[in-house]
């Protein structure tokens, strides 16, 4: 796997681009999640923390499910 060099601005630019590939969009979306979590994790109330964790698990599960389907 190649080295990934993304920042929040690059990630948002990719997400807002109608020409971005699905691969680029997924990486950019997870990068934005990471940057937001690093910046705000210590400020979250319990409900927001639980929702963020659920979305994180749902995203990981969807990636795993899609990979399993692709591999038969």
PyMOL Python script that loads the backbone (N, CA, C, O; Angstrom):
from pymol import cmd

cmd.read_pdbstr("""\
ATOM      1  N   UNK A   1       0.845  -1.169   0.000  1.00  0.00           N
ATOM      2  CA  UNK A   1       0.000   0.000   0.000  1.00  0.00           C
ATOM      3  C   UNK A   1       0.894   1.237   0.000  1.00  0.00           C
ATOM      4  O   UNK A   1       1.891   1.294   0.719  1.00  0.00           O
ATOM      5  N   UNK A   2       0.531   2.210  -0.802  1.00  0.00           N
ATOM      6  CA  UNK A   2       1.295   3.443  -0.871  1.00  0.00           C
ATOM      7  C   UNK A   2       1.088   4.313   0.346  1.00  0.00           C
ATOM      8  O   UNK A   2       0.142   4.129   1.112  1.00  0.00           O
ATOM      9  N   UNK A   3       1.972   5.248   0.507  1.00  0.00           N
ATOM     10  CA  UNK A   3       1.866   6.197   1.610  1.00  0.00           C
ATOM     11  C   UNK A   3       0.731   7.170   1.336  1.00  0.00           C
ATOM     12  O   UNK A   3       0.571   7.652   0.215  1.00  0.00           O
ATOM     13  N   UNK A   4      -0.046   7.451   2.358  1.00  0.00           N
ATOM     14  CA  UNK A   4      -1.177   8.374   2.227  1.00  0.00           C
ATOM     15  C   UNK A   4      -0.810   9.684   2.901  1.00  0.00           C
ATOM     16  O   UNK A   4      -0.422   9.717   4.069  1.00  0.00           O
ATOM     17  N   UNK A   5      -0.941  10.750   2.150  1.00  0.00           N
ATOM     18  CA  UNK A   5      -0.669  12.079   2.696  1.00  0.00           C
ATOM     19  C   UNK A   5      -1.904  12.940   2.482  1.00  0.00           C
ATOM     20  O   UNK A   5      -2.061  13.569   1.435  1.00  0.00           O
ATOM     21  N   UNK A   6      -2.772  12.962   3.473  1.00  0.00           N
ATOM     22  CA  UNK A   6      -3.983  13.770   3.393  1.00  0.00           C
ATOM     23  C   UNK A   6      -4.043  14.709   4.582  1.00  0.00           C
ATOM     24  O   UNK A   6      -3.577  14.385   5.674  1.00  0.00           O
ATOM     25  N   UNK A   7      -4.611  15.852   4.358  1.00  0.00           N
ATOM     26  CA  UNK A   7      -4.961  16.742   5.450  1.00  0.00           C
ATOM     27  C   UNK A   7      -6.459  17.009   5.336  1.00  0.00           C
ATOM     28  O   UNK A   7      -7.103  16.561   4.388  1.00  0.00           O
ATOM     29  N   UNK A   8      -6.994  17.718   6.276  1.00  0.00           N
ATOM     30  CA  UNK A   8      -8.433  17.975   6.287  1.00  0.00           C
ATOM     31  C   UNK A   8      -8.887  18.697   5.021  1.00  0.00           C
ATOM     32  O   UNK A   8      -9.918  18.350   4.445  1.00  0.00           O
ATOM     33  N   UNK A   9      -8.133  19.683   4.593  1.00  0.00           N
ATOM     34  CA  UNK A   9      -8.525  20.464   3.418  1.00  0.00           C
ATOM     35  C   UNK A   9      -8.520  19.601   2.156  1.00  0.00           C
ATOM     36  O   UNK A   9      -9.458  19.662   1.362  1.00  0.00           O
ATOM     37  N   UNK A  10      -7.468  18.797   1.967  1.00  0.00           N
ATOM     38  CA  UNK A  10      -7.422  17.902   0.808  1.00  0.00           C
ATOM     39  C   UNK A  10      -8.570  16.901   0.855  1.00  0.00           C
ATOM     40  O   UNK A  10      -9.200  16.620  -0.164  1.00  0.00           O
ATOM     41  N   UNK A  11      -8.833  16.373   2.026  1.00  0.00           N
ATOM     42  CA  UNK A  11      -9.911  15.400   2.176  1.00  0.00           C
ATOM     43  C   UNK A  11     -11.257  16.016   1.841  1.00  0.00           C
ATOM     44  O   UNK A  11     -12.057  15.394   1.143  1.00  0.00           O
ATOM     45  N   UNK A  12     -11.524  17.210   2.315  1.00  0.00           N
ATOM     46  CA  UNK A  12     -12.786  17.878   2.010  1.00  0.00           C
ATOM     47  C   UNK A  12     -12.893  18.203   0.525  1.00  0.00           C
ATOM     48  O   UNK A  12     -13.974  18.103  -0.054  1.00  0.00           O
ATOM     49  N   UNK A  13     -11.806  18.584  -0.083  1.00  0.00           N
ATOM     50  CA  UNK A  13     -11.812  18.878  -1.520  1.00  0.00           C
ATOM     51  C   UNK A  13     -12.183  17.616  -2.307  1.00  0.00           C
ATOM     52  O   UNK A  13     -12.959  17.684  -3.261  1.00  0.00           O
ATOM     53  N   UNK A  14     -11.633  16.476  -1.911  1.00  0.00           N
ATOM     54  CA  UNK A  14     -11.960  15.213  -2.568  1.00  0.00           C
ATOM     55  C   UNK A  14     -13.435  14.877  -2.366  1.00  0.00           C
ATOM     56  O   UNK A  14     -14.118  14.495  -3.316  1.00  0.00           O
ATOM     57  N   UNK A  15     -13.926  15.012  -1.154  1.00  0.00           N
ATOM     58  CA  UNK A  15     -15.329  14.703  -0.884  1.00  0.00           C
ATOM     59  C   UNK A  15     -16.274  15.596  -1.669  1.00  0.00           C
ATOM     60  O   UNK A  15     -17.361  15.157  -2.045  1.00  0.00           O
ATOM     61  N   UNK A  16     -15.890  16.820  -1.922  1.00  0.00           N
ATOM     62  CA  UNK A  16     -16.736  17.763  -2.659  1.00  0.00           C
ATOM     63  C   UNK A  16     -16.577  17.669  -4.165  1.00  0.00           C
ATOM     64  O   UNK A  16     -17.284  18.352  -4.906  1.00  0.00           O
ATOM     65  N   UNK A  17     -15.663  16.838  -4.623  1.00  0.00           N
ATOM     66  CA  UNK A  17     -15.414  16.696  -6.055  1.00  0.00           C
ATOM     67  C   UNK A  17     -16.334  15.640  -6.654  1.00  0.00           C
ATOM     68  O   UNK A  17     -16.378  14.506  -6.177  1.00  0.00           O
ATOM     69  N   UNK A  18     -17.063  16.010  -7.692  1.00  0.00           N
ATOM     70  CA  UNK A  18     -17.911  15.041  -8.379  1.00  0.00           C
ATOM     71  C   UNK A  18     -17.084  14.088  -9.235  1.00  0.00           C
ATOM     72  O   UNK A  18     -17.584  13.049  -9.666  1.00  0.00           O
ATOM     73  N   UNK A  19     -15.835  14.431  -9.481  1.00  0.00           N
ATOM     74  CA  UNK A  19     -14.956  13.590 -10.298  1.00  0.00           C
ATOM     75  C   UNK A  19     -14.121  12.602  -9.482  1.00  0.00           C
ATOM     76  O   UNK A  19     -13.427  11.767 -10.062  1.00  0.00           O
ATOM     77  N   UNK A  20     -14.173  12.678  -8.167  1.00  0.00           N
ATOM     78  CA  UNK A  20     -13.351  11.807  -7.322  1.00  0.00           C
ATOM     79  C   UNK A  20     -13.820  10.364  -7.437  1.00  0.00           C
ATOM     80  O   UNK A  20     -15.017  10.088  -7.513  1.00  0.00           O
ATOM     81  N   UNK A  21     -12.872   9.465  -7.447  1.00  0.00           N
ATOM     82  CA  UNK A  21     -13.198   8.039  -7.535  1.00  0.00           C
ATOM     83  C   UNK A  21     -13.782   7.554  -6.205  1.00  0.00           C
ATOM     84  O   UNK A  21     -13.570   8.187  -5.170  1.00  0.00           O
ATOM     85  N   UNK A  22     -14.508   6.443  -6.224  1.00  0.00           N
ATOM     86  CA  UNK A  22     -15.002   5.880  -4.961  1.00  0.00           C
ATOM     87  C   UNK A  22     -13.871   5.589  -3.980  1.00  0.00           C
ATOM     88  O   UNK A  22     -14.025   5.804  -2.778  1.00  0.00           O
ATOM     89  N   UNK A  23     -12.729   5.099  -4.483  1.00  0.00           N
ATOM     90  CA  UNK A  23     -11.589   4.828  -3.599  1.00  0.00           C
ATOM     91  C   UNK A  23     -11.134   6.092  -2.891  1.00  0.00           C
ATOM     92  O   UNK A  23     -10.927   6.092  -1.677  1.00  0.00           O
ATOM     93  N   UNK A  24     -10.980   7.164  -3.647  1.00  0.00           N
ATOM     94  CA  UNK A  24     -10.528   8.431  -3.069  1.00  0.00           C
ATOM     95  C   UNK A  24     -11.548   8.971  -2.080  1.00  0.00           C
ATOM     96  O   UNK A  24     -11.174   9.490  -1.029  1.00  0.00           O
ATOM     97  N   UNK A  25     -12.844   8.854  -2.407  1.00  0.00           N
ATOM     98  CA  UNK A  25     -13.898   9.389  -1.539  1.00  0.00           C
ATOM     99  C   UNK A  25     -13.946   8.655  -0.195  1.00  0.00           C
ATOM    100  O   UNK A  25     -14.107   9.282   0.852  1.00  0.00           O
ATOM    101  N   UNK A  26     -13.807   7.321  -0.229  1.00  0.00           N
ATOM    102  CA  UNK A  26     -13.850   6.561   1.023  1.00  0.00           C
ATOM    103  C   UNK A  26     -12.651   6.913   1.897  1.00  0.00           C
ATOM    104  O   UNK A  26     -12.804   7.139   3.097  1.00  0.00           O
ATOM    105  N   UNK A  27     -11.468   6.962   1.311  1.00  0.00           N
ATOM    106  CA  UNK A  27     -10.280   7.334   2.086  1.00  0.00           C
ATOM    107  C   UNK A  27     -10.439   8.744   2.649  1.00  0.00           C
ATOM    108  O   UNK A  27     -10.131   8.985   3.817  1.00  0.00           O
ATOM    109  N   UNK A  28     -10.913   9.662   1.835  1.00  0.00           N
ATOM    110  CA  UNK A  28     -11.091  11.048   2.288  1.00  0.00           C
ATOM    111  C   UNK A  28     -12.124  11.133   3.404  1.00  0.00           C
ATOM    112  O   UNK A  28     -11.942  11.889   4.359  1.00  0.00           O
ATOM    113  N   UNK A  29     -13.198  10.372   3.298  1.00  0.00           N
ATOM    114  CA  UNK A  29     -14.236  10.401   4.338  1.00  0.00           C
ATOM    115  C   UNK A  29     -13.699   9.891   5.671  1.00  0.00           C
ATOM    116  O   UNK A  29     -13.952  10.488   6.718  1.00  0.00           O
ATOM    117  N   UNK A  30     -12.958   8.790   5.631  1.00  0.00           N
ATOM    118  CA  UNK A  30     -12.382   8.274   6.865  1.00  0.00           C
ATOM    119  C   UNK A  30     -11.304   9.213   7.405  1.00  0.00           C
ATOM    120  O   UNK A  30     -11.126   9.317   8.619  1.00  0.00           O
ATOM    121  N   UNK A  31     -10.588   9.892   6.517  1.00  0.00           N
ATOM    122  CA  UNK A  31      -9.593  10.872   6.965  1.00  0.00           C
ATOM    123  C   UNK A  31     -10.265  12.032   7.684  1.00  0.00           C
ATOM    124  O   UNK A  31      -9.790  12.473   8.731  1.00  0.00           O
ATOM    125  N   UNK A  32     -11.365  12.530   7.130  1.00  0.00           N
ATOM    126  CA  UNK A  32     -12.091  13.628   7.786  1.00  0.00           C
ATOM    127  C   UNK A  32     -12.578  13.170   9.158  1.00  0.00           C
ATOM    128  O   UNK A  32     -12.475  13.913  10.133  1.00  0.00           O
ATOM    129  N   UNK A  33     -13.108  11.952   9.237  1.00  0.00           N
ATOM    130  CA  UNK A  33     -13.541  11.420  10.525  1.00  0.00           C
ATOM    131  C   UNK A  33     -12.386  11.410  11.516  1.00  0.00           C
ATOM    132  O   UNK A  33     -12.541  11.807  12.671  1.00  0.00           O
ATOM    133  N   UNK A  34     -11.225  10.949  11.052  1.00  0.00           N
ATOM    134  CA  UNK A  34     -10.057  10.889  11.922  1.00  0.00           C
ATOM    135  C   UNK A  34      -9.663  12.276  12.415  1.00  0.00           C
ATOM    136  O   UNK A  34      -9.439  12.472  13.610  1.00  0.00           O
ATOM    137  N   UNK A  35      -9.576  13.243  11.496  1.00  0.00           N
ATOM    138  CA  UNK A  35      -9.171  14.595  11.892  1.00  0.00           C
ATOM    139  C   UNK A  35     -10.165  15.199  12.885  1.00  0.00           C
ATOM    140  O   UNK A  35      -9.757  15.848  13.848  1.00  0.00           O
ATOM    141  N   UNK A  36     -11.441  14.994  12.664  1.00  0.00           N
ATOM    142  CA  UNK A  36     -12.456  15.526  13.578  1.00  0.00           C
ATOM    143  C   UNK A  36     -12.371  14.846  14.941  1.00  0.00           C
ATOM    144  O   UNK A  36     -12.485  15.505  15.974  1.00  0.00           O
ATOM    145  N   UNK A  37     -12.172  13.531  14.945  1.00  0.00           N
ATOM    146  CA  UNK A  37     -12.079  12.806  16.213  1.00  0.00           C
ATOM    147  C   UNK A  37     -10.872  13.271  17.014  1.00  0.00           C
ATOM    148  O   UNK A  37     -10.969  13.486  18.223  1.00  0.00           O
ATOM    149  N   UNK A  38      -9.735  13.426  16.343  1.00  0.00           N
ATOM    150  CA  UNK A  38      -8.525  13.877  17.040  1.00  0.00           C
ATOM    151  C   UNK A  38      -8.745  15.264  17.657  1.00  0.00           C
ATOM    152  O   UNK A  38      -8.304  15.540  18.772  1.00  0.00           O
ATOM    153  N   UNK A  39      -9.428  16.116  16.914  1.00  0.00           N
ATOM    154  CA  UNK A  39      -9.608  17.493  17.381  1.00  0.00           C
ATOM    155  C   UNK A  39     -10.662  17.619  18.481  1.00  0.00           C
ATOM    156  O   UNK A  39     -10.531  18.469  19.361  1.00  0.00           O
ATOM    157  N   UNK A  40     -11.703  16.785  18.444  1.00  0.00           N
ATOM    158  CA  UNK A  40     -12.848  17.027  19.331  1.00  0.00           C
ATOM    159  C   UNK A  40     -13.207  15.889  20.276  1.00  0.00           C
ATOM    160  O   UNK A  40     -14.160  16.021  21.043  1.00  0.00           O
ATOM    161  N   UNK A  41     -12.479  14.774  20.251  1.00  0.00           N
ATOM    162  CA  UNK A  41     -12.872  13.603  21.048  1.00  0.00           C
ATOM    163  C   UNK A  41     -13.024  13.908  22.530  1.00  0.00           C
ATOM    164  O   UNK A  41     -13.901  13.354  23.192  1.00  0.00           O
ATOM    165  N   UNK A  42     -12.188  14.773  23.046  1.00  0.00           N
ATOM    166  CA  UNK A  42     -12.243  15.061  24.486  1.00  0.00           C
ATOM    167  C   UNK A  42     -13.375  16.011  24.858  1.00  0.00           C
ATOM    168  O   UNK A  42     -13.568  16.300  26.039  1.00  0.00           O
ATOM    169  N   UNK A  43     -14.129  16.505  23.872  1.00  0.00           N
ATOM    170  CA  UNK A  43     -15.224  17.443  24.127  1.00  0.00           C
ATOM    171  C   UNK A  43     -16.607  16.810  23.978  1.00  0.00           C
ATOM    172  O   UNK A  43     -17.613  17.485  24.198  1.00  0.00           O
ATOM    173  N   UNK A  44     -16.679  15.539  23.611  1.00  0.00           N
ATOM    174  CA  UNK A  44     -17.954  14.917  23.277  1.00  0.00           C
ATOM    175  C   UNK A  44     -18.731  14.486  24.504  1.00  0.00           C
ATOM    176  O   UNK A  44     -18.165  14.001  25.484  1.00  0.00           O
ATOM    177  N   UNK A  45     -20.059  14.677  24.430  1.00  0.00           N
ATOM    178  CA  UNK A  45     -20.883  14.127  25.498  1.00  0.00           C
ATOM    179  C   UNK A  45     -21.106  12.647  25.222  1.00  0.00           C
ATOM    180  O   UNK A  45     -20.773  12.160  24.141  1.00  0.00           O
ATOM    181  N   UNK A  46     -21.651  11.945  26.165  1.00  0.00           N
ATOM    182  CA  UNK A  46     -21.771  10.485  26.091  1.00  0.00           C
ATOM    183  C   UNK A  46     -22.605  10.032  24.896  1.00  0.00           C
ATOM    184  O   UNK A  46     -22.257   9.048  24.244  1.00  0.00           O
ATOM    185  N   UNK A  47     -23.693  10.729  24.599  1.00  0.00           N
ATOM    186  CA  UNK A  47     -24.543  10.327  23.479  1.00  0.00           C
ATOM    187  C   UNK A  47     -23.818  10.489  22.143  1.00  0.00           C
ATOM    188  O   UNK A  47     -23.909   9.621  21.275  1.00  0.00           O
ATOM    189  N   UNK A  48     -23.108  11.584  21.980  1.00  0.00           N
ATOM    190  CA  UNK A  48     -22.356  11.810  20.754  1.00  0.00           C
ATOM    191  C   UNK A  48     -21.254  10.778  20.610  1.00  0.00           C
ATOM    192  O   UNK A  48     -21.011  10.275  19.513  1.00  0.00           O
ATOM    193  N   UNK A  49     -20.588  10.461  21.704  1.00  0.00           N
ATOM    194  CA  UNK A  49     -19.550   9.427  21.718  1.00  0.00           C
ATOM    195  C   UNK A  49     -20.122   8.101  21.237  1.00  0.00           C
ATOM    196  O   UNK A  49     -19.513   7.426  20.408  1.00  0.00           O
ATOM    197  N   UNK A  50     -21.286   7.725  21.751  1.00  0.00           N
ATOM    198  CA  UNK A  50     -21.927   6.463  21.377  1.00  0.00           C
ATOM    199  C   UNK A  50     -22.311   6.453  19.902  1.00  0.00           C
ATOM    200  O   UNK A  50     -22.118   5.447  19.220  1.00  0.00           O
ATOM    201  N   UNK A  51     -22.852   7.560  19.404  1.00  0.00           N
ATOM    202  CA  UNK A  51     -23.227   7.657  17.992  1.00  0.00           C
ATOM    203  C   UNK A  51     -21.996   7.557  17.109  1.00  0.00           C
ATOM    204  O   UNK A  51     -22.013   6.849  16.103  1.00  0.00           O
ATOM    205  N   UNK A  52     -20.930   8.255  17.471  1.00  0.00           N
ATOM    206  CA  UNK A  52     -19.692   8.211  16.682  1.00  0.00           C
ATOM    207  C   UNK A  52     -19.130   6.795  16.638  1.00  0.00           C
ATOM    208  O   UNK A  52     -18.688   6.333  15.585  1.00  0.00           O
ATOM    209  N   UNK A  53     -19.145   6.109  17.771  1.00  0.00           N
ATOM    210  CA  UNK A  53     -18.664   4.730  17.813  1.00  0.00           C
ATOM    211  C   UNK A  53     -19.519   3.820  16.937  1.00  0.00           C
ATOM    212  O   UNK A  53     -18.999   2.960  16.227  1.00  0.00           O
ATOM    213  N   UNK A  54     -20.826   4.017  16.993  1.00  0.00           N
ATOM    214  CA  UNK A  54     -21.726   3.200  16.170  1.00  0.00           C
ATOM    215  C   UNK A  54     -21.436   3.438  14.689  1.00  0.00           C
ATOM    216  O   UNK A  54     -21.357   2.480  13.920  1.00  0.00           O
ATOM    217  N   UNK A  55     -21.278   4.682  14.280  1.00  0.00           N
ATOM    218  CA  UNK A  55     -20.965   4.979  12.882  1.00  0.00           C
ATOM    219  C   UNK A  55     -19.623   4.398  12.472  1.00  0.00           C
ATOM    220  O   UNK A  55     -19.473   3.903  11.355  1.00  0.00           O
ATOM    221  N   UNK A  56     -18.655   4.453  13.361  1.00  0.00           N
ATOM    222  CA  UNK A  56     -17.343   3.866  13.084  1.00  0.00           C
ATOM    223  C   UNK A  56     -17.466   2.358  12.861  1.00  0.00           C
ATOM    224  O   UNK A  56     -16.900   1.819  11.909  1.00  0.00           O
ATOM    225  N   UNK A  57     -18.206   1.682  13.738  1.00  0.00           N
ATOM    226  CA  UNK A  57     -18.410   0.234  13.589  1.00  0.00           C
ATOM    227  C   UNK A  57     -19.197  -0.085  12.327  1.00  0.00           C
ATOM    228  O   UNK A  57     -18.892  -1.060  11.640  1.00  0.00           O
ATOM    229  N   UNK A  58     -20.209   0.723  12.011  1.00  0.00           N
ATOM    230  CA  UNK A  58     -21.007   0.494  10.809  1.00  0.00           C
ATOM    231  C   UNK A  58     -20.146   0.647   9.551  1.00  0.00           C
ATOM    232  O   UNK A  58     -20.272  -0.139   8.612  1.00  0.00           O
ATOM    233  N   UNK A  59     -19.279   1.649   9.536  1.00  0.00           N
ATOM    234  CA  UNK A  59     -18.391   1.849   8.395  1.00  0.00           C
ATOM    235  C   UNK A  59     -17.439   0.684   8.221  1.00  0.00           C
ATOM    236  O   UNK A  59     -17.249   0.197   7.106  1.00  0.00           O
ATOM    237  N   UNK A  60     -16.843   0.235   9.303  1.00  0.00           N
ATOM    238  CA  UNK A  60     -15.917  -0.902   9.245  1.00  0.00           C
ATOM    239  C   UNK A  60     -16.661  -2.163   8.804  1.00  0.00           C
ATOM    240  O   UNK A  60     -16.142  -2.940   8.002  1.00  0.00           O
ATOM    241  N   UNK A  61     -17.858  -2.366   9.318  1.00  0.00           N
ATOM    242  CA  UNK A  61     -18.650  -3.532   8.946  1.00  0.00           C
ATOM    243  C   UNK A  61     -18.997  -3.510   7.465  1.00  0.00           C
ATOM    244  O   UNK A  61     -18.925  -4.540   6.796  1.00  0.00           O
ATOM    245  N   UNK A  62     -19.368  -2.365   6.956  1.00  0.00           N
ATOM    246  CA  UNK A  62     -19.707  -2.253   5.533  1.00  0.00           C
ATOM    247  C   UNK A  62     -18.497  -2.539   4.656  1.00  0.00           C
ATOM    248  O   UNK A  62     -18.617  -3.218   3.637  1.00  0.00           O
ATOM    249  N   UNK A  63     -17.347  -2.033   5.038  1.00  0.00           N
ATOM    250  CA  UNK A  63     -16.123  -2.331   4.285  1.00  0.00           C
ATOM    251  C   UNK A  63     -15.859  -3.837   4.290  1.00  0.00           C
ATOM    252  O   UNK A  63     -15.558  -4.414   3.246  1.00  0.00           O
ATOM    253  N   UNK A  64     -15.969  -4.474   5.452  1.00  0.00           N
ATOM    254  CA  UNK A  64     -15.742  -5.916   5.561  1.00  0.00           C
ATOM    255  C   UNK A  64     -16.756  -6.700   4.730  1.00  0.00           C
ATOM    256  O   UNK A  64     -16.393  -7.646   4.031  1.00  0.00           O
ATOM    257  N   UNK A  65     -18.021  -6.305   4.810  1.00  0.00           N
ATOM    258  CA  UNK A  65     -19.076  -7.004   4.067  1.00  0.00           C
ATOM    259  C   UNK A  65     -18.843  -6.892   2.561  1.00  0.00           C
ATOM    260  O   UNK A  65     -18.963  -7.882   1.840  1.00  0.00           O
ATOM    261  N   UNK A  66     -18.512  -5.701   2.087  1.00  0.00           N
ATOM    262  CA  UNK A  66     -18.266  -5.504   0.659  1.00  0.00           C
ATOM    263  C   UNK A  66     -17.080  -6.324   0.193  1.00  0.00           C
ATOM    264  O   UNK A  66     -17.111  -6.882  -0.904  1.00  0.00           O
ATOM    265  N   UNK A  67     -16.034  -6.410   1.004  1.00  0.00           N
ATOM    266  CA  UNK A  67     -14.853  -7.197   0.652  1.00  0.00           C
ATOM    267  C   UNK A  67     -15.203  -8.679   0.593  1.00  0.00           C
ATOM    268  O   UNK A  67     -14.764  -9.385  -0.314  1.00  0.00           O
ATOM    269  N   UNK A  68     -15.990  -9.151   1.553  1.00  0.00           N
ATOM    270  CA  UNK A  68     -16.407 -10.556   1.556  1.00  0.00           C
ATOM    271  C   UNK A  68     -17.226 -10.881   0.321  1.00  0.00           C
ATOM    272  O   UNK A  68     -17.043 -11.937  -0.285  1.00  0.00           O
ATOM    273  N   UNK A  69     -18.136  -9.978  -0.059  1.00  0.00           N
ATOM    274  CA  UNK A  69     -18.964 -10.181  -1.252  1.00  0.00           C
ATOM    275  C   UNK A  69     -18.102 -10.208  -2.506  1.00  0.00           C
ATOM    276  O   UNK A  69     -18.335 -11.018  -3.404  1.00  0.00           O
ATOM    277  N   UNK A  70     -17.120  -9.339  -2.572  1.00  0.00           N
ATOM    278  CA  UNK A  70     -16.243  -9.261  -3.744  1.00  0.00           C
ATOM    279  C   UNK A  70     -15.366 -10.497  -3.872  1.00  0.00           C
ATOM    280  O   UNK A  70     -15.020 -10.904  -4.981  1.00  0.00           O
ATOM    281  N   UNK A  71     -15.007 -11.092  -2.745  1.00  0.00           N
ATOM    282  CA  UNK A  71     -14.139 -12.266  -2.753  1.00  0.00           C
ATOM    283  C   UNK A  71     -14.921 -13.577  -2.840  1.00  0.00           C
ATOM    284  O   UNK A  71     -14.337 -14.658  -2.913  1.00  0.00           O
ATOM    285  N   UNK A  72     -16.245 -13.463  -2.829  1.00  0.00           N
ATOM    286  CA  UNK A  72     -17.091 -14.646  -2.978  1.00  0.00           C
ATOM    287  C   UNK A  72     -17.079 -15.493  -1.794  1.00  0.00           C
ATOM    288  O   UNK A  72     -17.744 -16.528  -1.769  1.00  0.00           O
TER     289      UNK A  72
END
""", "prot")
cmd.dss("prot")
cmd.show_as("cartoon", "prot")
cmd.util.cbc("prot")
cmd.orient("prot")
